[in-house]
């Protein structure tokens, strides 16, 4: 990539607070951790991760599906 490139990330963006009623999110996070060694992330966690990698988040667009 060069400085003129754009990066599009299509991922599940979980709420900042996840409660017991969010079983689908909890199960997806657990599956991600067990199967891939990863985690589901909140918008602020994505912003921090991308900023640390030299990117800037221009926007987050909800899609009406689990991914944004």
C-alpha positions as CSV (number, residue, x, y, z in Angstrom):
1,X,0.0,0.0,0.0
2,X,1.1,3.6,-0.5
3,X,-0.1,6.7,1.2
4,X,-2.9,7.2,-1.4
5,X,-4.4,3.8,-0.8
6,X,-7.7,3.1,1.0
7,X,-8.3,0.1,3.3
8,X,-11.8,-1.2,3.6
9,X,-12.4,-3.4,6.7
10,X,-15.6,-5.5,6.8
11,X,-16.0,-6.8,10.3
12,X,-18.4,-7.3,13.2
13,X,-18.2,-4.3,15.4
14,X,-19.6,-5.1,18.9
15,X,-21.1,-2.7,21.3
16,X,-18.9,-1.1,24.0
17,X,-20.9,-2.9,26.6
18,X,-22.0,-6.5,26.1
19,X,-24.5,-8.0,28.6
20,X,-26.1,-11.4,29.2
21,X,-28.8,-10.6,26.6
22,X,-26.1,-10.4,23.9
23,X,-25.6,-14.2,23.7
24,X,-24.9,-14.2,20.0
25,X,-22.0,-11.7,20.4
26,X,-20.6,-13.6,23.4
27,X,-20.7,-16.9,21.5
28,X,-19.1,-15.3,18.4
29,X,-16.3,-13.8,20.6
30,X,-15.7,-17.1,22.3
31,X,-15.6,-19.0,19.0
32,X,-13.2,-16.4,17.6
33,X,-10.9,-16.8,20.6
34,X,-11.0,-20.6,20.6
35,X,-10.8,-21.2,16.9
36,X,-8.5,-18.4,15.7
37,X,-6.9,-16.9,18.8
38,X,-8.7,-13.6,18.0
39,X,-11.4,-11.4,19.5
40,X,-14.4,-9.5,18.4
41,X,-13.7,-5.7,18.7
42,X,-15.6,-2.5,19.5
43,X,-15.4,0.6,17.3
44,X,-13.0,2.2,19.7
45,X,-10.8,-1.0,19.7
46,X,-10.8,-1.0,15.9
47,X,-9.9,2.7,15.8
48,X,-7.0,2.1,18.2
49,X,-5.7,-0.9,16.3
50,X,-5.9,0.9,13.0
51,X,-4.3,4.1,14.3
52,X,-1.4,2.0,15.8
53,X,-1.0,0.5,12.3
54,X,-0.8,3.9,10.7
55,X,-4.4,4.1,9.4
56,X,-7.2,6.6,10.0
57,X,-10.8,5.5,10.3
58,X,-12.9,7.8,8.0
59,X,-16.2,6.2,8.9
60,X,-18.1,3.2,10.2
61,X,-21.2,2.2,8.2
62,X,-23.8,-0.2,9.7
63,X,-25.2,-2.6,7.1
64,X,-28.2,-4.1,8.8
65,X,-26.2,-7.3,9.1
66,X,-23.7,-8.5,11.8
67,X,-20.9,-6.7,10.0
68,X,-20.1,-3.0,9.5
